[in-house]
Amino acid sequence: MENGKAVKGAPRKKADEFSNPFLTQEVKIHSSPAQAVFENGYEKCDSALRSLSVVLPAVLKSDNEVMTVNGAVDHLINNAFANLRNESARLKKIAEDNGIEIGRVNYTNVTAYQAKITCNKSGQYLQMIRELDRLMELVHSTWLAGFIADDAKGALERQWRRKTLGVSAEITAILARAFSAAQKLKHDVQAEPEQAATDSPAVEVAEIPKKKTRKTKTQTPDSAETVASSLADDAGLAETATKEDDLVAATLGSQLNL
């Protein structure tokens, strides 16, 4: 490109070379549970959220279905935020009621991470990790003040680490289900014309065998026995033809689903 103008004849970029926006933020995380969530869950969650935001709408091509998927993700994230904040409020209330002053806790291994944000909801999950870190500071403050026992401290660390990691895992599962449903819908749409052709085949008319015409001989009065025999044969042929007609009708009925 020269002076903002595309060079004539320049090859077009492939789809995988499309220039996607992203933002990099440095985030300092103090507690080990929050660090574990960032290291094991953030990149997976960011990738899944970007696919839901950018790729899935192009696959589904239905605003209602996209809104349904996004609504499920929003509900999951909002609930996780509410649970973290309620737990923080609960610990603060207990500390205040018991006269425990919660001070700023220092950590031996504060880690700075470079968080790559590729869509709007990725920033929400990063904020969730920050709130988990602040919740862990409350847990550790009350533990250092002697209000929380060792086993309770460990249980709270495991509980909220798993819950926050579970948000990342559930978002990834929502993505997988959404793409699976999209593939099934695409397959069903492609199968409809074939199914219609199978359900409505050209009606094949079975050819009913023609009865052979018998040459009748002029009977003399003294050949009554021969006439009786001929009538018996005709009756047998009529019964056979009736059975054949019934068989043809049943065959046509089964083909036409009557």
SERO-4910 file (N, C-alpha, C, O; in steps of 0.05 Angstrom, whole numbers):
BEGIN
 pado doro    nc1    nc2    nc3   cac1   cac2   cac3    cc1    cc2    cc3    oc1    oc2    oc3
  Met    A     17    -24      0      0      0      0     18     25      0     36     27     16
  Glu    A     12     43    -18     28     67    -20     11     92    -15     -9     96    -28
  Asn    A     19    108      6      4    132     13    -26    126     18    -43    142     10
  Gly    A    -31    104     32    -58     98     39    -74     86     17    -98     81     20
  Lys    A    -62     81     -7    -76     70    -30    -66     42    -34    -42     36    -33
  Ala    A    -86     24    -40    -78     -4    -45    -63     -6    -71    -70      7    -91
  Val    A    -43    -22    -71    -27    -26    -95    -43    -44   -114    -52    -65   -107
  Lys    A    -46    -34   -138    -61    -49   -158    -47    -75   -165    -23    -76   -169
  Gly    A    -63    -96   -165    -52   -122   -172    -40   -136   -148    -30   -159   -151
  Ala    A    -41   -124   -124    -30   -138   -100    -48   -161    -93    -72   -158    -94
  Pro    A    -37   -184    -85    -53   -207    -78    -69   -202    -53    -60   -188    -34
  Arg    A    -94   -212    -52   -111   -208    -29   -103   -227     -7    -93   -249    -12
  Lys    A   -107   -218     18   -100   -234     41   -120   -257     44   -143   -255     37
  Lys    A   -109   -279     54   -127   -301     60   -142   -295     85   -136   -276    100
  Ala    A   -163   -311     90   -181   -306    113   -165   -308    139   -170   -293    158
  Asp    A   -146   -327    141   -131   -330    166   -110   -309    170    -97   -308    191
  Glu    A   -107   -291    150    -89   -269    153   -103   -243    159    -91   -221    158
  Phe    A   -129   -245    166   -145   -221    172   -133   -208    197   -126   -221    216
  Ser    A   -132   -181    196   -120   -167    219   -141   -162    241   -158   -145    238
  Asn    A   -138   -176    263   -157   -175    285   -147   -156    307   -123   -157    313
  Pro    A   -164   -140    319   -156   -122    340   -152   -137    367   -165   -157    372
  Phe    A   -134   -128    383   -131   -138    410   -118   -117    427   -107    -97    418
  Leu    A   -120   -121    453   -110   -102    473    -94   -118    493   -102   -140    502
  Thr    A    -71   -107    501    -54   -120    521    -54   -104    547    -48    -80    546
  Gln    A    -61   -117    569    -60   -104    595    -42   -119    614    -41   -143    614
  Glu    A    -27   -103    630    -11   -116    651    -28   -117    676    -39    -97    685
  Val    A    -29   -141    687    -45   -145    711    -28   -158    732    -15   -179    727
  Lys    A    -27   -147    756    -12   -158    779    -31   -174    796    -51   -164    805
  Ile    A    -23   -199    801    -40   -217    816    -24   -226    841     -1   -235    838
  His    A    -36   -223    864    -22   -228    889    -24   -256    899     -3   -268    907
  Ser    A    -48   -267    900    -52   -293    913    -48   -316    894    -52   -314    870
  Ser    A    -40   -339    906    -36   -363    889    -61   -373    876    -60   -381    853
  Pro    A    -84   -374    889   -109   -383    876   -115   -366    851   -122   -378    830
  Ala    A   -113   -340    853   -119   -323    830    -99   -327    808   -105   -326    784
  Gln    A    -73   -330    816    -52   -336    796    -58   -362    781    -54   -363    756
  Ala    A    -67   -382    795    -73   -408    782    -96   -405    763    -95   -417    741
  Val    A   -116   -389    770   -138   -385    751   -129   -371    726   -137   -379    704
  Phe    A   -113   -350    729   -103   -336    705    -87   -355    687    -91   -355    663
  Glu    A    -69   -370    699    -51   -387    683    -65   -410    670    -57   -418    648
  Asn    A    -86   -420    682    -99   -444    672   -126   -438    658   -136   -455    643
  Gly    A   -137   -414    662   -163   -410    651   -166   -386    633   -185   -385    617
  Tyr    A   -149   -366    636   -154   -341    621   -152   -344    591   -170   -336    577
  Glu    A   -130   -355    581   -126   -356    552   -148   -374    539   -158   -367    517
  Lys    A   -156   -396    552   -177   -413    541   -203   -397    540   -218   -399    520
  Cys    A   -209   -382    561   -233   -367    562   -233   -345    542   -254   -340    528
  Asp    A   -211   -331    539   -209   -310    519   -213   -321    491   -227   -308    475
  Ser    A   -201   -344    485   -205   -356    458   -234   -364    453   -245   -359    431
  Ala    A   -247   -376    473   -275   -384    470   -293   -360    467   -311   -360    451
  Leu    A   -288   -339    483   -305   -315    481   -302   -302    454   -321   -291    443
  Arg    A   -277   -301    444   -273   -289    417   -288   -305    395   -300   -293    377
  Ser    A   -287   -331    397   -302   -348    378   -332   -343    379   -345   -341    359
  Leu    A   -342   -341    404   -371   -335    407   -378   -307    397   -400   -303    386
  Ser    A   -360   -288    399   -365   -261    391   -362   -256    362   -377   -241    350
  Val    A   -342   -269    349   -335   -263    322   -342   -285    302   -353   -280    281
  Val    A   -336   -310    310   -339   -332    291   -367   -343    290   -378   -348    269
  Leu    A   -379   -347    314   -405   -360    316   -427   -345    300   -443   -358    287
  Pro    A   -428   -319    302   -449   -305    286   -448   -311    256   -468   -312    243
  Ala    A   -423   -314    246   -420   -320    217   -429   -349    211   -437   -355    188
  Val    A   -428   -366    231   -436   -394    227   -466   -398    230   -479   -410    213
  Leu    A   -477   -386    251   -506   -390    256   -523   -374    237   -543   -384    227
  Lys    A   -516   -349    231   -531   -332    213   -560   -328    222   -578   -326    206
  Ser    A   -564   -328    249   -590   -324    260   -587   -307    285   -574   -315    304
  Asp    A   -598   -283    284   -595   -264    307   -607   -276    333   -595   -272    354
  Asn    A   -629   -290    331   -642   -301    355   -624   -322    368   -621   -322    392
  Glu    A   -612   -339    352   -595   -360    363   -570   -348    375   -561   -356    396
  Val    A   -558   -328    362   -535   -314    373   -541   -300    399   -526   -301    418
  Met    A   -565   -288    400   -573   -274    425   -577   -295    448   -571   -289    471
  Thr    A   -587   -318    441   -591   -339    461   -564   -348    473   -562   -351    498
  Val    A   -545   -352    456   -518   -361    465   -505   -338    482   -495   -344    504
  Asn    A   -506   -314    472   -494   -292    487   -509   -287    514   -496   -280    534
  Gly    A   -535   -292    514   -550   -289    539   -541   -310    560   -539   -304    583
  Ala    A   -535   -334    551   -525   -355    569   -498   -347    581   -493   -351    604
  Val    A   -480   -336    564   -454   -328    573   -456   -305    593   -443   -305    614
  Asp    A   -473   -285    586   -476   -262    604   -487   -271    631   -479   -261    652
  His    A   -507   -289    630   -518   -299    656   -497   -312    673   -496   -309    697
  Leu    A   -480   -328    660   -459   -342    674   -439   -323    687   -432   -326    710
  Ile    A   -431   -303    672   -411   -284    682   -423   -267    704   -410   -262    724
  Asn    A   -448   -257    700   -461   -241    720   -465   -256    747   -461   -244    768
  Asn    A   -472   -281    745   -476   -297    769   -449   -301    784   -448   -299    808
  Ala    A   -428   -305    768   -401   -309    781   -393   -283    795   -382   -285    818
  Phe    A   -397   -260    783   -391   -235    796   -407   -231    821   -396   -224    842
  Ala    A   -433   -237    820   -450   -234    843   -441   -252    866   -441   -243    889
  Asn    A   -434   -276    860   -425   -295    881   -399   -286    894   -396   -287    919
  Leu    A   -380   -276    878   -355   -266    889   -360   -242    907   -348   -241    929
  Arg    A   -376   -224    898   -381   -200    914   -397   -205    939   -393   -193    960
  Asn    A   -415   -224    938   -430   -232    962   -412   -245    983   -415   -240   1007
  Glu    A   -394   -261    973   -375   -274    992   -356   -253   1005   -350   -255   1028
  Ser    A   -347   -234    989   -330   -212   1000   -346   -196   1021   -335   -190   1042
  Ala    A   -371   -190   1015   -387   -175   1034   -392   -191   1059   -392   -179   1081
  Arg    A   -395   -217   1056   -400   -234   1080   -375   -234   1098   -378   -231   1123
  Leu    A   -351   -236   1086   -327   -237   1102   -322   -209   1116   -314   -208   1139
  Lys    A   -327   -188   1101   -324   -161   1113   -343   -157   1137   -336   -146   1157
  Lys    A   -368   -167   1133   -388   -164   1155   -379   -179   1180   -382   -170   1202
  Ile    A   -370   -204   1176   -361   -220   1198   -338   -207   1212   -337   -206   1237
  Ala    A   -319   -196   1197   -296   -183   1209   -304   -158   1225   -294   -154   1247
  Glu    A   -322   -142   1213   -331   -118   1227   -346   -125   1253   -343   -112   1274
  Asp    A   -363   -146   1251   -379   -153   1275   -361   -164   1297   -369   -162   1321
  Asn    A   -338   -174   1290   -320   -186   1310   -297   -167   1317   -278   -175   1330
  Gly    A   -298   -142   1307   -277   -123   1313   -250   -129   1301   -230   -121   1312
  Ile    A   -250   -144   1279   -224   -151   1265   -218   -129   1245   -234   -124   1227
  Glu    A   -195   -118   1247   -187    -98   1228   -172   -111   1205   -151   -124   1209
  Ile    A   -183   -109   1182   -171   -122   1158   -152   -102   1145   -161    -82   1134
  Gly    A   -127   -108   1147   -107    -91   1134    -98   -102   1107   -107   -123   1099
  Arg    A    -81    -88   1095    -70    -96   1069    -50   -118   1073    -31   -116   1089
  Val    A    -54   -141   1059    -36   -164   1062    -14   -162   1041    -19   -156   1018
  Asn    A     10   -169   1049     32   -171   1031     36   -200   1023     30   -218   1038
  Tyr    A     47   -203    998     52   -230    988     81   -233    979     93   -213    971
  Thr    A     90   -257    980    119   -262    974    124   -265    944    147   -262    935
  Asn    A    103   -271    928    108   -276    900     86   -263    883     72   -276    868
  Val    A     85   -237    884     66   -222    867     76   -224    838     99   -219    833
  Thr    A     58   -232    820     66   -237    792     51   -218    774     27   -214    776
  Ala    A     66   -206    755     54   -189    735     50   -205    709     69   -218    699
  Tyr    A     26   -205    699     20   -220    674     12   -200    652      1   -179    657
  Gln    A     18   -208    627      9   -194    604    -16   -207    593    -15   -229    582
  Ala    A    -39   -194    598    -64   -206    589    -72   -195    562    -75   -171    558
  Lys    A    -76   -213    543    -84   -206    516   -115   -207    515   -127   -229    518
  Ile    A   -127   -185    509   -156   -183    508   -165   -181    479   -158   -161    465
  Thr    A   -179   -201    469   -187   -202    441   -216   -196    436   -224   -194    413
  Cys    A   -232   -194    457   -260   -186    454   -270   -174    479   -257   -174    500
  Asn    A   -294   -162    478   -303   -146    501   -308   -163    527   -302   -153    549
  Lys    A   -318   -187    524   -323   -204    548   -297   -215    560   -298   -223    584
  Ser    A   -276   -215    546   -250   -225    557   -242   -206    580   -232   -215    600
  Gly    A   -247   -180    576   -241   -161    598   -257   -166    622   -248   -161    645
  Gln    A   -282   -176    619   -299   -182    642   -287   -206    658   -288   -206    682
  Tyr    A   -277   -226    643   -266   -249    658   -240   -241    672   -234   -251    694
  Leu    A   -225   -223    660   -200   -213    673   -208   -198    698   -194   -201    718
  Gln    A   -229   -182    697   -238   -168    721   -247   -188    742   -244   -183    766
  Met    A   -259   -210    734   -268   -231    753   -244   -242    768   -245   -248    792
  Ile    A   -222   -246    754   -197   -256    767   -187   -236    787   -177   -244    808
  Arg    A   -188   -210    780   -180   -189    799   -197   -190    824   -187   -187    847
  Glu    A   -223   -194    821   -241   -195    844   -236   -220    861   -238   -220    885
  Leu    A   -229   -242    848   -221   -266    862   -196   -260    879   -194   -269    902
  Asp    A   -177   -246    867   -153   -239    882   -159   -222    907   -147   -226    928
  Arg    A   -177   -203    904   -185   -187    927   -200   -203    948   -197   -199    972
  Leu    A   -216   -222    939   -230   -240    958   -209   -257    974   -212   -261    998
  Met    A   -189   -266    960   -168   -282    973   -153   -265    994   -145   -275   1015
  Glu    A   -150   -239    988   -137   -221   1008   -154   -220   1033   -143   -219   1055
  Leu    A   -181   -219   1030   -198   -219   1053   -196   -245   1069   -195   -245   1094
  Val    A   -196   -267   1055   -193   -293   1068   -167   -294   1084   -166   -303   1107
  His    A   -145   -285   1071   -119   -287   1084   -117   -267   1107   -103   -273   1127
  Ser    A   -130   -244   1105   -129   -225   1127   -143   -236   1151   -133   -234   1174
  Thr    A   -167   -247   1147   -181   -259   1170   -167   -283   1181   -169   -289   1205
  Trp    A   -153   -298   1164   -138   -321   1173   -114   -312   1190   -109   -323   1211
  Leu    A    -99   -292   1180    -76   -281   1195    -85   -269   1222    -70   -268   1241
  Ala    A   -109   -258   1222   -119   -246   1247   -129   -267   1267   -137   -261   1289
  Gly    A   -129   -292   1258   -137   -314   1276   -166   -320   1276   -175   -335   1293
  Phe    A   -181   -309   1258   -210   -313   1257   -217   -338   1241   -238   -351   1247
  Ile    A   -202   -345   1221   -207   -368   1204   -186   -389   1210   -162   -384   1211
  Ala    A   -195   -414   1213   -177   -437   1218   -163   -445   1193   -171   -437   1171
  Asp    A   -142   -461   1196   -126   -469   1173   -143   -485   1152   -141   -480   1128
  Asp    A   -159   -503   1162   -175   -519   1143   -196   -503   1129   -202   -507   1106
  Ala    A   -208   -483   1143   -228   -466   1131   -214   -448   1110   -226   -443   1088
  Lys    A   -190   -438   1115   -176   -422   1096   -170   -438   1070   -176   -429   1048
  Gly    A   -160   -463   1074   -155   -480   1050   -180   -487   1035   -180   -488   1010
  Ala    A   -202   -491   1049   -227   -498   1036   -238   -474   1019   -247   -478    997
  Leu    A   -235   -450   1030   -244   -426   1015   -227   -421    991   -237   -414    970
  Glu    A   -201   -425    993   -183   -422    970   -191   -441    948   -193   -433    924
  Arg    A   -195   -466    955   -202   -486    934   -229   -481    923   -233   -483    898
  Gln    A   -248   -474    939   -275   -469    930   -277   -447    909   -289   -451    888
  Trp    A   -265   -424    915   -267   -402    896   -248   -404    872   -254   -392    851
  Arg    A   -226   -418    876   -210   -423    852   -225   -440    832   -225   -435    808
  Arg    A   -237   -461    842   -252   -480    825   -276   -466    812   -282   -470    789
  Lys    A   -290   -449    828   -314   -435    816   -306   -417    794   -319   -415    773
  Thr    A   -284   -402    798   -276   -383    777   -264   -397    753   -269   -389    730
  Leu    A   -250   -419    757   -241   -435    734   -265   -448    721   -265   -452    696
  Gly    A   -285   -455    736   -309   -467    725   -323   -449    705   -336   -459    686
  Val    A   -321   -423    709   -333   -404    690   -320   -407    663   -333   -408    642
  Ser    A   -293   -408    663   -278   -412    638   -286   -438    624   -290   -439    600
  Ala    A   -288   -459    640   -294   -486    629   -323   -486    618   -328   -498    597
  Glu    A   -341   -473    631   -369   -472    622   -372   -456    597   -388   -463    579
  Ile    A   -358   -434    595   -358   -418    570   -348   -434    547   -359   -432    525
  Thr    A   -326   -449    551   -316   -466    530   -336   -487    522   -339   -494    499
  Ala    A   -351   -498    542   -371   -518    536   -395   -506    521   -406   -519    503
  Ile    A   -402   -481    527   -423   -468    512   -415   -464    483   -431   -468    465
  Leu    A   -390   -457    479   -380   -454    451   -382   -480    436   -391   -481    414
  Ala    A   -373   -502    449   -374   -528    436   -403   -536    429   -408   -547    407
  Arg    A   -422   -532    448   -450   -539    442   -461   -521    420   -477   -531    404
  Ala    A   -454   -496    420   -464   -478    399   -455   -486    371   -471   -486    352
  Phe    A   -429   -493    369   -419   -501    343   -430   -528    335   -435   -533    311
  Ser    A   -434   -546    354   -446   -572    348   -475   -569    338   -483   -582    319
  Ala    A   -490   -551    351   -517   -545    341   -517   -533    314   -535   -539    297
  Ala    A   -498   -515    308   -496   -502    282   -490   -523    260   -501   -522    239
  Gln    A   -472   -541    266   -465   -562    247   -489   -580    242   -494   -588    219
  Lys    A   -504   -587    263   -528   -604    260   -549   -590    243   -561   -602    226
  Leu    A   -553   -564    249   -572   -549    233   -565   -548    204   -582   -551    186
  Lys    A   -539   -544    198   -529   -543    171   -534   -570    157   -542   -571    134
  His    A   -529   -592    172   -532   -619    161   -562   -624    155   -569   -636    135
  Asp    A   -580   -615    174   -608   -619    170   -619   -604    145   -635   -614    130
  Val    A   -608   -579    142   -617   -563    119   -608   -576     93   -624   -576     74
  Gln    A   -584   -587     93   -574   -600     68   -589   -626     63   -592   -634     40
  Ala    A   -598   -639     84   -612   -665     81   -641   -662     73   -653   -681     63
  Glu    A   -653   -638     77   -681   -635     70   -688   -641     41   -707   -655     36
  Pro    A   -673   -629     21   -680   -636     -7   -678   -666    -13   -694   -677    -27
  Glu    A   -657   -678     -2   -654   -707     -6   -676   -723      6   -686   -742     -5
  Gln    A   -685   -714     31   -707   -728     44   -732   -724     29   -749   -743     27
  Ala    A   -737   -700     18   -761   -695      3   -762   -712    -22   -783   -723    -30
  Ala    A   -739   -715    -35   -738   -732    -59   -743   -762    -52   -755   -776    -67
  Thr    A   -734   -770    -28   -738   -797    -19   -767   -802    -11   -778   -823    -17
  Asp    A   -779   -782      2   -806   -785     11   -826   -783    -12   -849   -793     -9
  Ser    A   -819   -771    -35   -838   -767    -57   -826   -778    -83   -820   -763   -101
  Pro    A   -823   -805    -84   -812   -816   -109   -833   -816   -131   -857   -814   -126
  Ala    A   -823   -819   -156   -842   -821   -178   -858   -846   -175   -848   -868   -171
  Val    A   -884   -843   -176   -902   -865   -172   -900   -884   -196   -905   -877   -219
  Glu    A   -892   -908   -189   -889   -928   -210   -915   -944   -212   -923   -957   -192
  Val    A   -928   -943   -234   -953   -957   -237   -947   -985   -245   -935   -991   -266
  Ala    A   -955  -1004   -228   -950  -1032   -235   -968  -1040   -257   -992  -1034   -258
  Glu    A   -956  -1053   -275   -971  -1062   -298   -987  -1087   -291   -977  -1108   -284
  Ile    A  -1013  -1084   -293  -1031  -1106   -287  -1031  -1125   -310  -1037  -1118   -333
  Pro    A  -1025  -1150   -304  -1024  -1169   -327  -1052  -1172   -340  -1072  -1174   -326
  Lys    A  -1051  -1171   -366  -1076  -1173   -380  -1086  -1202   -381  -1070  -1221   -383
  Lys    A  -1112  -1204   -379  -1122  -1231   -380  -1122  -1241   -409  -1128  -1227   -428
  Lys    A  -1114  -1265   -411  -1114  -1277   -438  -1143  -1283   -446  -1159  -1295   -431
  Thr    A  -1149  -1275   -470  -1176  -1280   -481  -1177  -1309   -491  -1161  -1318   -507
  Arg    A  -1197  -1321   -482  -1200  -1349   -490  -1218  -1350   -515  -1239  -1337   -516
  Lys    A  -1210  -1365   -533  -1227  -1369   -557  -1249  -1389   -549  -1244  -1411   -541
  Thr    A  -1273  -1380   -553  -1296  -1397   -546  -1305  -1412   -571  -1308  -1401   -593
  Lys    A  -1309  -1436   -567  -1318  -1452   -589  -1348  -1455   -587  -1360  -1456   -565
  Thr    A  -1360  -1457   -610  -1389  -1460   -610  -1395  -1488   -601  -1387  -1508   -612
  Gln    A  -1411  -1489   -578  -1416  -1515   -566  -1443  -1526   -578  -1462  -1512   -583
  Thr    A  -1442  -1552   -581  -1467  -1566   -590  -1481  -1575   -566  -1469  -1579   -545
  Pro    A  -1506  -1579   -567  -1522  -1588   -544  -1511  -1612   -531  -1513  -1615   -506
  Asp    A  -1499  -1631   -546  -1489  -1655   -534  -1461  -1652   -522  -1449  -1673   -516
  Ser    A  -1450  -1627   -519  -1424  -1623   -507  -1426  -1608   -481  -1410  -1590   -475
  Ala    A  -1446  -1614   -465  -1452  -1600   -439  -1429  -1603   -420  -1422  -1585   -405
  Glu    A  -1417  -1627   -420  -1395  -1632   -401  -1371  -1614   -407  -1358  -1604   -388
  Thr    A  -1366  -1610   -433  -1343  -1592   -441  -1349  -1563   -432  -1331  -1550   -423
  Val    A  -1374  -1554   -435  -1382  -1527   -427  -1378  -1523   -397  -1368  -1503   -388
  Ala    A  -1387  -1543   -381  -1384  -1542   -352  -1355  -1539   -344  -1348  -1524   -327
  Ser    A  -1338  -1555   -358  -1309  -1554   -352  -1298  -1526   -358  -1281  -1516   -344
  Ser    A  -1307  -1515   -381  -1297  -1488   -389  -1305  -1467   -369  -1290  -1449   -363
  Leu    A  -1330  -1468   -359  -1339  -1449   -340  -1323  -1451   -314  -1317  -1431   -301
  Ala    A  -1317  -1476   -306  -1300  -1479   -282  -1273  -1467   -285  -1262  -1454   -267
  Asp    A  -1261  -1470   -310  -1235  -1458   -315  -1237  -1428   -314  -1219  -1415   -303
  Asp    A  -1258  -1416   -326  -1262  -1387   -325  -1264  -1377   -297  -1253  -1356   -290
  Ala    A  -1279  -1392   -280  -1282  -1384   -252  -1255  -1384   -238  -1249  -1366   -222
  Gly    A  -1238  -1404   -244  -1211  -1406   -232  -1194  -1382   -241  -1179  -1371   -225
  Leu    A  -1196  -1375   -267  -1181  -1352   -277  -1190  -1327   -264  -1174  -1309   -257
  Ala    A  -1216  -1323   -261  -1226  -1299   -248  -1217  -1296   -220  -1209  -1275   -211
  Glu    A  -1217  -1319   -205  -1207  -1318   -177  -1177  -1311   -176  -1169  -1295   -159
  Thr    A  -1162  -1323   -194  -1133  -1317   -196  -1128  -1287   -202  -1111  -1274   -190
  Ala    A  -1144  -1277   -222  -1141  -1248   -229  -1148  -1230   -206  -1135  -1210   -202
  Thr    A  -1169  -1238   -191  -1177  -1222   -168  -1155  -1221   -147  -1149  -1200   -136
  Lys    A  -1142  -1244   -142  -1120  -1245   -123  -1096  -1228   -133  -1084  -1214   -117
  Glu    A  -1091  -1229   -159  -1069  -1213   -170  -1075  -1183   -167  -1058  -1167   -161
  Asp    A  -1101  -1175   -172  -1109  -1147   -170  -1105  -1138   -141  -1096  -1116   -135
  Asp    A  -1113  -1156   -122  -1110  -1149    -93  -1080  -1145    -87  -1073  -1127    -72
  Leu    A  -1063  -1163    -97  -1035  -1161    -92  -1023  -1135   -104  -1007  -1122    -91
  Val    A  -1031  -1128   -128  -1022  -1103   -140  -1031  -1079   -124  -1016  -1060   -119
  Ala    A  -1056  -1079   -115  -1067  -1057    -99  -1051  -1054    -73  -1045  -1032    -64
  Ala    A  -1045  -1077    -60  -1030  -1076    -35  -1002  -1065    -40   -991  -1050    -23
  Thr    A   -990  -1073    -63   -963  -1064    -69   -963  -1034    -74   -945  -1019    -63
  Leu    A   -982  -1024    -89   -984   -995    -93   -990   -980    -67   -979   -959    -62
  Gly    A  -1007   -992    -51  -1013   -979    -25   -989   -976     -8   -985   -955      5
  Ser    A   -971   -997     -7   -947   -995     10   -928   -975     -1   -915   -961     14
  Gln    A   -926   -972    -28   -908   -953    -40   -918   -924    -36   -901   -906    -32
  Leu    A   -944   -921    -36   -955   -893    -33   -962   -887     -4   -973   -866      2
  Asn    A   -955   -906     15   -960   -902     43   -990   -898     49   -997   -881     66
  Leu    A  -1007   -912     35  -1036   -909     39  -1045   -926     63  -1068   -926     70
***
